[in-house]
Amino acid sequence: MIAQNPIPPPLMIDTGLNEPPRKGRHSKFLQILDTSRRLFLDQGYDASSMDAIAREAGVSKATLYAHFESKEALFAVLIEEECRAITDRIWPADVDPIDVEGTLRRVAENIATVFLDQRGLAIHRLIIAEAGKFPEIGRIFWEAGPQTLNHRLGGFLREAAARGLLDVPDPELAAIQFLSLVRGDLPLQSVLSFRSLQAEASRLVEGAVRLFMAGYAKGR
């Protein structure tokens, strides 16, 4: 739906970049974050008040505001954490620099899994729904999600080229091309949710890996 009002200027939100890792965070902080995640996903951003978040999290409003100065700031931290978690799910922790095709297939399968997963889909819908009102959320999503994944894959492709495994003149462009091939129209179809996408996801994964290796594998 097209907004009737002009887009407000970007909100400069403190996203919590200086917060300690999740395991080292205060339990109240995590209670609030987990509760806000549930309410935002179940009810949407507008319908989830700070009063409701404090009540459901079992904390006082003073405690809530001690951790997050506003609902916008809380939402920003939540989106950043979710995007980072999804990116870490997609990128294998044990990347094999020699097995290029195998690594690409794992990355592609993980991307498809995110779009077939109800939580990943719900986060995607929430971001799309609110990015128009809060352009800063779009920036947070981009930097913690797609941009980070682009950089990781680009670095992997650069190393593979240095090892003589790929002929990739522009690793950053090649990374974007591969990820675009994998996504295809999965994001749109996932949001619409009008049919099962398992078979389509498998086709996209195999087609993306095949086409990418045909274009960039050394000696092909």
ABEGO torsion letter per residue (X at the ends): XBBABBBBBBBBBBAGAABBBAAABBAAAAAAAAAAAAAAAAAEAAABBAAAAAAAAGBBAAAAAAABABAAAAAAAAAAAAAAAAAAAABBABBBAABAAAAAAAAAAAAAAAAABAAAAAAAAAAAAAAAABAAAAAAAAAABAAAAAAAAAAAAAAAAAAGABBBABAAAAAAAAAAAAAEAAAAAAAAGABBAAAAAAAAAAAAAAAAAAAABBGX
